[in-house]
Amino acid sequence: MALGLDRNMEGVLCYLLFWISGLIFLLLEREDDFIRFHAMQSFITFLSLNLIAIIVSAIPIIGWVASTLINIAIIILWIVGMIKAYNGERYKFPVFGDIAERYYREFLK
């Protein structure tokens, strides 16, 4: 494990700083599939949603509402991801979890 902590704590840390901590753990962790999965899911989910929120927010009125809803979804997924990782679960987010599962083993082999 990258930091020498319990797997579940490192899984939680993958979500702590949203996509940034996901990227950090992708770069640090080479062995543990559980941590690499959560790191990839955090990276893909939060980077994608942040970019979508920024793009959508450029649309007057409707974009601001949509961006707010996306940001609420980000917070909910952030909390769920940390809880599931802490409990040792390999929980997949809708859409993003499947993408993460497809790519986490291949990243920086």
C-alpha positions as CSV (number, residue, x, y, z in Angstrom):
1,M,0.0,0.0,0.0
2,A,1.3,3.4,-1.0
3,L,1.3,5.1,2.4
4,G,1.4,2.1,4.6
5,L,-2.1,2.7,6.0
6,D,-5.0,0.2,6.1
7,R,-6.5,-0.4,2.7
8,N,-9.8,1.2,3.7
9,M,-8.1,4.4,4.9
10,E,-6.2,4.7,1.7
11,G,-9.4,4.1,-0.2
12,V,-11.0,7.0,1.7
13,L,-8.0,9.2,0.9
14,C,-8.5,8.5,-2.8
15,Y,-11.7,10.6,-2.5
16,L,-10.5,13.2,0.0
17,L,-9.4,15.9,-2.5
18,F,-11.8,14.7,-5.3
19,W,-10.0,14.0,-8.6
20,I,-6.6,15.3,-7.3
21,S,-6.3,12.7,-4.6
22,G,-7.5,10.1,-7.1
23,L,-4.6,11.0,-9.4
24,I,-2.1,11.0,-6.6
25,F,-3.1,7.5,-5.5
26,L,-3.1,6.3,-9.1
27,L,0.5,7.5,-9.4
28,L,1.6,6.1,-6.0
29,E,-0.2,2.8,-5.8
30,R,1.1,0.0,-8.1
31,E,-0.1,-3.2,-6.4
32,D,-3.4,-3.0,-4.6
33,D,-6.4,-3.4,-6.9
34,F,-8.9,-2.1,-4.3
35,I,-7.0,1.2,-3.9
36,R,-6.3,1.6,-7.6
37,F,-10.0,1.1,-8.4
38,H,-11.1,3.7,-5.9
39,A,-8.4,6.1,-7.1
40,M,-9.4,5.7,-10.7
41,Q,-13.1,6.0,-9.9
42,S,-12.4,9.2,-7.9
43,F,-10.3,10.6,-10.7
44,I,-12.7,9.8,-13.6
45,T,-15.8,10.8,-11.7
46,F,-14.8,14.1,-10.2
47,L,-12.7,15.3,-13.1
48,S,-15.5,14.6,-15.5
49,L,-18.3,16.1,-13.4
50,N,-16.2,19.2,-12.6
51,L,-15.5,19.8,-16.3
52,I,-19.2,19.2,-17.2
53,A,-20.2,21.7,-14.4
54,I,-17.9,24.3,-15.7
55,I,-19.0,23.9,-19.3
56,V,-22.7,23.9,-18.4
57,S,-22.4,26.9,-16.1
58,A,-21.6,29.0,-19.2
59,I,-25.3,28.7,-20.3
60,P,-27.3,31.5,-18.8
61,I,-29.9,30.6,-16.1
62,I,-30.5,26.9,-17.1
63,G,-26.7,26.3,-17.0
64,W,-26.4,27.8,-13.5
65,V,-29.2,25.5,-12.2
66,A,-27.7,22.4,-13.9
67,S,-24.3,23.3,-12.6
68,T,-25.7,23.5,-9.1
69,L,-27.3,20.1,-9.4
70,I,-24.1,18.6,-10.7
71,N,-22.2,20.1,-7.8
72,I,-24.7,18.6,-5.4
73,A,-24.3,15.2,-7.1
74,I,-20.5,15.6,-6.7
75,I,-20.9,16.1,-2.9
76,I,-23.2,13.1,-2.6
77,L,-20.8,10.8,-4.6
78,W,-17.9,12.1,-2.6
79,I,-19.5,11.1,0.7
80,V,-20.8,7.7,-0.7
81,G,-17.3,6.9,-2.1
82,M,-15.6,7.6,1.1
83,I,-18.1,5.6,3.2
84,K,-18.0,2.6,0.8
85,A,-14.2,2.6,0.7
86,Y,-13.9,2.9,4.4
87,N,-16.3,-0.1,4.7
88,G,-14.0,-2.1,2.4
89,E,-16.6,-2.2,-0.4
90,R,-15.7,-1.9,-4.1
91,Y,-18.8,0.1,-4.9
92,K,-19.2,1.3,-8.4
93,F,-20.8,4.7,-9.2
94,P,-23.3,4.6,-12.0
95,V,-21.6,5.1,-15.4
96,F,-18.2,6.2,-13.9
97,G,-17.7,3.0,-12.0
98,D,-17.8,0.9,-15.1
99,I,-15.3,3.2,-16.8
100,A,-13.0,3.1,-13.8
101,E,-13.1,-0.7,-13.6
102,R,-12.2,-0.9,-17.3
103,Y,-9.1,1.3,-16.9
104,Y,-7.6,1.1,-13.4
105,R,-5.4,-1.9,-14.1
106,E,-4.0,-0.4,-17.2
107,F,-3.1,3.0,-15.9
108,L,0.7,3.4,-15.6
109,K,1.6,-0.3,-15.8
